[in-house]
Amino acid sequence: MSQPLTHQHPEPQPPKYTLRYNVIPSETGDWQITPEQNGNGDVVVLKLKNGEQAVLIYSLSPDSRDQWKLAEDGTMFTKAEDNFNYNLNSAIAADNNAVTVTITAVNTEHTLTKEDLHTLVTTQAAKSCTLVSRGQATVGFRLVAKLANDNDCPVATAVRYFSQDPVVIIEDPGPG
């Protein structure tokens, strides 16, 4: 008789990755999202084992802080494939000049088939799914900002600005 598949949530560890970005919002086009380290700010590939964390910190450029503030919780998650296998959290700084996105891997070995994922998203019926080996999962989100002088606007005239979609790909690094 085979043993049932069980999964224990490992204790969070110090972040495996801490990535920092400078952000300059725009009212009319793509935002400037520049990594502080060398690299591409558009797509980030994270190799995370169960329990490992990545922390992404997006800070408004000092030159833009008089004009802009991050709004609400600072992010809008637009795509979260396989989101039962990792935890997503975003927290905005008290001064609204930075947002921290934390990703914690829960189960990097298994995932849903694309067909099962589609069914779960598009129907209300209960369903059992057989998990398959996972390659990677994609997390997409937009940063959310407002003009600094927008604090006193009535709700009917409030405007929010959304960045282009930074993409994070989570991969299982494999054994080792």
C-alpha positions as CSV (number, residue, x, y, z in Angstrom):
1,M,0.0,0.0,0.0
2,S,1.5,3.3,-1.0
3,Q,1.8,6.2,1.4
4,P,-0.4,9.3,0.8
5,L,1.4,12.3,-0.5
6,T,1.8,14.7,2.4
7,H,3.4,18.0,2.5
8,Q,4.7,20.0,5.4
9,H,5.2,23.7,5.1
10,P,8.9,24.3,5.9
11,E,9.9,27.1,8.2
12,P,10.7,30.3,6.2
13,Q,14.4,30.9,5.8
14,P,16.3,34.1,5.3
15,P,15.7,35.3,1.7
16,K,17.7,33.4,-0.9
17,Y,17.4,36.5,-3.1
18,T,17.0,40.2,-2.3
19,L,16.6,42.2,-5.4
20,R,16.2,46.0,-5.5
21,Y,14.8,48.2,-8.2
22,N,14.5,51.9,-8.8
23,V,11.2,53.0,-10.2
24,I,10.2,56.1,-12.1
25,P,6.4,56.0,-12.9
26,S,4.9,57.6,-16.0
27,E,1.5,59.1,-16.7
28,T,1.6,58.2,-20.4
29,G,4.0,55.3,-21.1
30,D,6.1,52.5,-19.7
31,W,7.7,53.1,-16.4
32,Q,11.4,53.0,-15.8
33,I,12.1,50.0,-13.6
34,T,15.8,49.6,-13.2
35,P,17.6,46.9,-11.2
36,E,20.2,48.2,-8.8
37,Q,22.3,45.2,-9.8
38,N,23.2,44.4,-13.3
39,G,20.4,42.6,-15.0
40,N,17.1,42.8,-16.8
41,G,14.3,44.5,-15.0
42,D,11.6,42.9,-17.1
43,V,11.9,39.2,-16.3
44,V,13.4,37.7,-13.2
45,V,14.1,34.0,-12.9
46,L,14.2,32.7,-9.3
47,K,15.4,29.1,-8.5
48,L,13.6,28.4,-5.1
49,K,13.5,25.2,-3.1
50,N,10.6,24.5,-0.7
51,G,10.7,27.2,2.1
52,E,13.1,29.5,0.3
53,Q,12.1,33.2,-0.2
54,A,12.8,35.9,-2.6
55,V,12.3,39.5,-1.7
56,L,11.9,42.2,-4.4
57,I,12.0,45.8,-3.3
58,Y,10.7,48.5,-5.7
59,S,11.6,52.0,-4.6
60,L,10.6,55.2,-6.2
61,S,13.6,57.1,-7.5
62,P,14.5,60.0,-5.2
63,D,13.9,62.4,-8.1
64,S,10.3,61.2,-8.5
65,R,9.2,61.1,-4.8
66,D,7.9,64.7,-4.8
67,Q,5.6,63.9,-7.8
68,W,4.7,60.2,-7.1
69,K,3.6,57.9,-4.3
70,L,2.9,54.2,-4.4
71,A,-0.8,53.5,-3.8
72,E,-3.0,51.0,-2.1
73,D,-0.8,48.0,-1.3
74,G,1.6,48.9,-4.2
75,T,0.9,45.9,-6.4
76,M,-1.8,44.3,-8.4
77,F,-1.1,40.7,-9.2
78,T,-2.2,39.9,-12.7
79,K,-1.0,36.4,-13.2
80,A,-0.2,33.9,-10.5
81,E,0.2,30.5,-12.1
82,D,0.4,27.6,-9.6
83,N,-0.2,30.0,-6.7
84,F,-1.1,27.2,-4.3
85,N,2.6,26.3,-4.4
86,Y,4.0,29.6,-3.2
87,N,2.9,32.5,-1.0
88,L,2.8,36.0,-2.4
89,N,2.9,39.1,-0.2
90,S,3.3,42.8,-0.9
91,A,3.8,45.5,1.7
92,I,4.0,49.2,1.1
93,A,6.4,51.4,3.2
94,A,4.8,53.9,5.5
95,D,6.1,56.8,3.4
96,N,4.6,55.2,0.2
97,N,8.0,55.3,-1.5
98,A,8.7,51.6,-1.7
99,V,6.9,48.3,-1.9
100,T,8.3,44.9,-0.9
101,V,7.1,41.8,-2.8
102,T,7.9,38.5,-0.9
103,I,7.6,35.2,-2.6
104,T,8.0,32.0,-0.5
105,A,8.1,28.6,-2.2
106,V,5.8,26.0,-0.6
107,N,6.0,23.1,-3.1
108,T,8.3,23.3,-6.0
109,E,8.1,19.7,-7.1
110,H,4.5,19.4,-8.4
111,T,1.9,21.4,-10.2
112,L,-1.4,21.2,-12.0
113,T,-1.7,20.4,-15.7
114,K,-2.7,23.4,-17.9
115,E,-6.0,21.7,-18.5
116,D,-6.8,21.3,-14.8
117,L,-5.7,24.9,-14.1
118,H,-8.0,26.1,-16.8
119,T,-10.9,24.1,-15.5
120,L,-10.4,25.3,-11.9
121,V,-10.3,28.9,-13.0
122,T,-13.3,28.8,-15.4
123,T,-15.8,26.5,-13.5
124,Q,-17.3,26.5,-10.0
125,A,-17.5,22.7,-9.6
126,A,-15.4,20.8,-7.1
127,K,-12.6,18.8,-8.8
128,S,-9.8,16.4,-7.9
129,C,-6.5,16.8,-9.9
130,T,-3.5,14.6,-10.3
131,L,-0.3,16.7,-9.9
132,V,2.5,16.5,-12.4
133,S,6.2,17.4,-12.1
134,R,6.7,21.1,-12.3
135,G,9.0,23.0,-14.5
136,Q,8.3,26.6,-13.7
137,A,5.6,29.0,-12.6
138,T,5.0,32.6,-13.7
139,V,4.0,35.5,-11.4
140,G,3.0,38.7,-13.1
141,F,2.1,42.0,-11.3
142,R,1.9,45.7,-11.8
143,L,3.1,48.4,-9.5
144,V,0.4,50.9,-8.5
145,A,1.1,54.6,-8.0
146,K,-0.7,57.9,-7.7
147,L,0.3,61.5,-8.1
148,A,1.6,62.8,-4.8
149,N,-1.0,65.6,-4.8
150,D,-3.8,63.0,-5.2
151,N,-4.2,62.5,-1.4
152,D,-7.1,64.8,-1.1
153,C,-9.0,63.9,-4.3
154,P,-12.6,62.7,-3.9
155,V,-13.0,59.0,-4.8
156,A,-14.9,59.9,-8.0
157,T,-11.8,61.8,-9.4
158,A,-9.0,59.6,-8.0
159,V,-6.7,58.2,-10.6
160,R,-4.2,55.3,-10.3
161,Y,-1.3,54.5,-12.6
162,F,-0.3,50.9,-13.3
163,S,3.2,49.9,-14.5
164,Q,3.9,47.5,-17.3
165,D,4.0,43.9,-15.9
166,P,7.3,42.9,-14.2
167,V,7.5,39.1,-14.6
168,V,8.9,36.7,-12.1
169,I,9.5,33.0,-13.1
170,I,9.9,30.5,-10.2
171,E,11.8,27.4,-11.0
172,D,12.7,24.3,-8.9
173,P,16.5,24.2,-8.8
174,G,16.4,20.4,-8.7
175,P,18.1,18.1,-6.3
176,G,21.1,19.3,-4.4
